[in-house]
Structure formats: structure tokens, C-alpha cells
């Protein structure tokens, strides 16, 4: 009986794009790497010359989608995890080839291990004169991060986020990891998301970027965040284009929240407003709980 139930569950679930989080020591090239991938893989729309910070974006490689999230820092990622959200599926640990392991590298390793997600080591800045890739691998091995070329199981890619050298190899490696892990979702389940960015827009009020973790979000739905129910009146993709719906692993922008949501807060989506208001009321009654 158990095997039949397991089989049924697998049939109902569908594959979804992997969600990648990039971490590393300050100035080791995390932002440069994210920017290079976005600029070369995402068709940019005309923004009048203003480069906006993007909290998350989606690329397509080999006919498959990958979502990258740019967390504002290690603390924000830890906060998301502490609130019960499994935000990322795969990590990328960026280490500079000319500097090696630094304090925030160690912190990132601890976070990735605590999150219990597979990760790939990106040894960056191989275009630098003072690079020492073997030293980086040795220092990582001392922290129990054994890369494949040192007899371990963790994939590593030597690259340059500045020139783009071997970044395609990194993307291919991430797709291989995703293929092995088989990330899935239940499209029929009530949608759940997490706030990865929020700010006050002068024209649109409280606005946030959400990452959908499961299910489907549609314009006109209601959502509960931080014990406040709001209607989804403005729904946009990561490039600011109006959309009617979005599914798992997709980052979306939503405007018109009753209050400014906290980064890391979970969002539960409802089709019926009364259900959302009831959930919000119950949530406020138990403020110490962070999960729905």
C-alpha cells in the first residue's frame, strides 16, 4: 500500500526549475558573477539607462530554466531559513583564486551545510596574476569541503566572472546537479512563497519581490504575510512585465501590500479573500509562530 501511495505522489508532482543561491566572502565576485550571467542570459528590456538591483532572475540554458536569487547578505539568508523557508535548492560558493578562504567563506560554508543543500564551488578571478587554485582547494579541504579534483564529491569550476571564462561550465554543472536531485512541486497545492526583497515605492506603496516555492499564484488571489491579508492586484515578473500567473521557482514582484513585508517572511496564497482574512486573524493570535 505504501509503495502505491508513493507512486501516486510522484505522478502528481512535476519537475520545477532549480533555485540557486550564490554566497561568498565580500569582494570575491558574487555580484559580478550574478551580473555577468544576467546580462548575457537575460534579454534586457529598455530601462532608460538605469540599472536596477534585481533580487532574483530566471535564465534559460539548454532549454531548461534556472532561477538565481541574490540575497542581500548571509544574515538575510539565515533569517529566511529560520522562518522555515527552504529558499534555495543549490548553492554556489564563490572563492577568489587570489585570496582563498576568508571569514565570510567559512560562514557561507556553515550556512550551506546547515541548509543541507548541495553546492558547487566557483573558484573565481582565475584571470588574476596572483591566483593559486590549488591553495584554495587545500584550504577548502581543511574545512571538510572536498572538491572532486581532490577526491571529494563537491563539483568545482574555475572561472572568471569578469571575462566570462568557464561560466557556461558552471551553468552546465548546476543543471547536472539539478538533474540528479530532481526538484519537484505540486502544482495543485495552495501556493506558498517567501519574501526576498521589500521596499516602499513612491507611486505604488509597499512593494516586494517574492519567490514562489510551491503551487501557482494568480492575479486576483489574496495572500497573508506577517499576519496581514492583501489582494494581489499588481503581479509582475522579475523584469517588471505584467503577468496573470506564476508557478514554482518563479520570482515575482507584487505591489499594494497593506504593510511593508519583512524579508524572509512566508506568504500563503488564497483564492478566497475570506479565507485569507481568517488565516491572518489566526496568525496575529499566535505571533510567536513563524510558520503557517
C-alpha positions in Angstrom: 0.0 0.0 0.0 2.8 2.4 0.9 4.5 1.8 -2.4 1.3 2.6 -4.3 0.8 5.9 -2.4 4.5 6.9 -3.0 4.0 6.2 -6.7 0.8 8.3 -6.8 2.6 11.1 -5.1 5.4 11.1 -7.7 2.8 11.1 -10.5 1.1 14.2 -9.1 4.3 16.1 -8.7 6.0 17.9 -11.6 9.6 19.0 -12.1 10.4 22.6 -11.5 13.5 24.8 -12.2 16.2 24.8 -9.6 16.7 27.8 -7.3 20.3 28.8 -6.9 21.8 31.0 -4.2 25.2 32.5 -4.6 27.3 33.1 -1.5 30.9 34.0 -0.6 33.2 36.5 1.0 32.8 40.2 0.3 34.6 41.3 -2.9 35.2 37.7 -4.1 32.9 38.3 -7.1 29.4 37.2 -6.1 27.7 40.3 -7.6 30.0 40.3 -10.6 29.1 36.6 -11.3 25.4 37.2 -10.9 25.5 40.3 -13.1 27.5 38.5 -15.9 25.0 35.7 -16.0 22.1 38.0 -16.0 23.5 40.3 -18.7 24.5 37.5 -21.0 21.5 35.2 -20.5 18.5 37.6 -19.9 17.1 39.7 -22.7 17.2 43.1 -21.1 14.3 45.4 -21.6 14.9 49.1 -22.1 15.2 50.8 -18.7 16.3 54.3 -19.8 19.9 53.6 -18.8 19.1 52.9 -15.1 20.4 49.7 -13.8 18.0 48.4 -11.1 19.1 45.9 -8.5 17.3 42.6 -9.2 16.7 40.3 -6.2 16.1 37.3 -8.4 16.1 36.4 -12.1 15.4 33.5 -14.4 17.7 32.3 -17.2 17.3 29.6 -19.8 20.1 27.2 -20.7 19.8 24.2 -23.0 16.1 24.6 -23.0 15.9 24.5 -19.2 15.2 27.3 -16.7 17.3 28.2 -13.7 16.3 30.8 -11.0 19.1 32.8 -9.4 18.5 34.7 -6.2 20.7 37.5 -4.9 20.3 37.6 -1.2 21.3 40.9 0.4 23.7 39.0 2.7 24.3 35.9 4.7 22.1 37.2 7.6 19.1 37.6 5.3 19.5 34.0 4.0 19.8 32.7 7.6 16.7 34.7 8.6 14.7 33.1 5.7 15.8 29.6 6.8 15.0 30.4 10.5 11.4 31.2 9.4 11.0 27.8 7.9 11.5 28.6 4.2 13.7 26.3 2.2 14.7 29.1 -0.1 17.3 27.6 -2.3 17.9 24.2 -3.8 21.6 24.5 -4.8 24.3 26.8 -3.5 27.3 28.4 -5.3 30.2 29.1 -3.1 32.4 31.8 -4.6 36.0 31.9 -3.5 38.6 34.2 -5.1 41.6 32.3 -6.6 44.0 35.1 -5.4 42.7 35.4 -1.8 41.5 31.9 -0.8 39.2 31.2 2.1 38.2 34.2 4.2 36.0 34.6 7.3 32.7 35.0 5.3 33.7 32.0 3.1 33.7 29.9 6.3 30.4 31.4 7.3 28.9 30.6 3.9 30.1 27.0 4.2 28.4 26.7 7.6 25.2 28.1 6.2 25.2 25.8 3.2 25.9 22.8 5.3 23.1 23.8 7.8 20.7 24.3 5.0 21.6 20.7 3.8 21.6 21.6 0.1 24.1 20.5 -2.5 26.6 23.2 -3.6 29.2 23.9 -6.3 32.4 25.7 -5.6 33.2 28.6 -8.0 36.8 29.5 -7.9 36.7 33.0 -9.3 39.2 35.5 -10.5 41.4 33.0 -12.5 42.3 36.0 -14.7 44.3 37.5 -11.8 48.1 37.2 -11.8 48.2 36.1 -8.1 45.8 33.2 -8.5 46.6 29.9 -6.6 43.8 27.5 -7.3 45.4 24.5 -5.6 45.8 26.6 -2.4 42.1 27.4 -2.5 41.3 23.7 -2.8 43.6 22.8 0.1 42.1 25.5 2.3 38.6 24.2 1.5 39.6 20.6 2.2 40.7 21.8 5.7 37.1 22.9 6.2 35.8 19.5 5.0 34.8 20.8 1.6 36.5 18.2 -0.7 36.1 19.1 -4.3 36.0 16.4 -7.0 39.5 17.1 -8.3 40.8 16.5 -4.8 39.0 13.1 -4.4 35.8 14.6 -2.9 32.2 14.8 -4.1 31.7 18.5 -4.4 31.9 19.9 -8.0 34.1 22.9 -8.6 34.6 25.2 -11.6 37.5 27.6 -12.1 36.2 30.7 -13.8 36.4 34.4 -14.3 33.2 36.4 -13.6 35.0 39.4 -15.1 35.8 37.9 -18.5 33.1 35.2 -18.5 35.6 32.3 -18.9 34.1 29.0 -17.9 30.8 30.5 -16.7 29.0 28.2 -19.2 30.6 25.3 -17.5 29.3 26.5 -14.1 25.7 26.7 -15.6 26.1 23.2 -17.1 27.3 21.9 -13.7 24.3 23.4 -11.9 21.9 21.8 -14.4 23.6 18.4 -13.8 23.2 18.7 -10.1 19.5 19.6 -10.6 19.1 16.6 -12.8 20.4 14.3 -10.1 18.4 16.0 -7.3 15.1 16.0 -9.3 13.4 19.1 -7.7 9.6 18.8 -7.9 6.5 20.6 -6.9 2.8 20.0 -6.6 1.1 22.4 -9.0 -2.3 21.7 -7.5 -1.2 22.6 -3.9 -2.1 26.0 -2.4 0.7 28.4 -3.4 3.4 29.3 -0.9 6.1 31.9 -1.3 8.8 33.8 0.6 9.6 37.5 0.6 13.2 38.0 -0.7 13.1 41.8 -1.0 10.8 44.6 0.0 10.7 48.4 -0.3 8.3 51.4 -0.4 7.7 52.7 -3.9 6.7 56.4 -4.1 3.9 55.6 -6.6 2.8 52.0 -5.7 3.4 51.8 -1.9 4.6 48.7 -0.2 6.2 46.5 -2.8 8.0 43.2 -2.6 9.8 40.5 -4.6 8.5 37.0 -3.8 9.9 33.6 -4.7 7.2 31.1 -5.3 8.1 27.8 -3.6 5.2 25.7 -4.5 1.8 25.9 -6.3 0.5 28.6 -8.5 0.0 32.3 -7.8 -2.6 34.3 -9.9 -3.5 37.9 -10.1 -6.6 38.4 -8.0 -5.5 36.0 -5.3 -5.2 37.1 -1.7 -2.1 36.5 0.4 -1.2 36.6 4.0 2.2 37.9 5.1 3.2 38.8 8.6 -0.4 38.4 9.7 -1.7 40.9 7.2 -4.1 39.9 4.3 -3.6 41.7 1.0 -5.0 41.3 -2.5 -2.7 40.6 -5.4 -3.7 43.5 -7.7 -0.3 44.1 -9.4 1.6 41.0 -10.4 4.8 41.3 -12.5 7.7 39.0 -13.5 11.3 39.8 -12.4 11.6 42.2 -15.3 8.6 44.2 -14.3 6.3 42.9 -17.0 2.6 42.4 -16.1 1.7 38.7 -15.9 -1.5 36.9 -15.0 0.1 34.0 -13.1 3.4 32.4 -12.0 4.5 29.0 -10.8 7.1 27.3 -8.5 10.6 28.7 -8.6 9.5 31.9 -10.3 10.4 35.3 -8.7 7.5 37.9 -8.9 7.0 41.5 -8.0 3.8 42.4 -6.1 2.7 45.9 -5.2 -0.1 47.1 -2.9 0.7 45.4 0.4 -1.2 46.6 3.4 2.1 46.9 5.3 5.7 46.6 4.2 6.5 42.8 4.4 9.7 41.6 6.2 12.4 39.9 4.2 12.3 36.2 4.9 8.6 36.2 5.8 6.5 33.3 4.4 3.5 34.2 2.2 0.5 31.9 2.0 -1.9 32.4 -1.0 -5.6 32.0 -1.1 -8.2 32.1 -3.8 -10.9 33.4 -1.5 -10.5 36.7 0.4 -12.4 35.5 3.5 -10.1 32.5 3.9 -7.1 34.8 3.7 -8.6 37.1 6.4 -9.3 34.2 8.6 -5.7 33.0 8.3 -4.4 36.5 9.0 -6.6 36.7 12.1 -5.3 33.3 13.4 -1.7 34.3 12.6 -2.0 37.5 14.6 -3.4 35.5 17.5 -0.2 33.4 17.6 2.6 36.0 16.8 5.4 33.8 18.0 4.8 31.2 15.3 6.6 31.8 12.0 5.0 29.0 10.0 1.5 28.6 8.6 
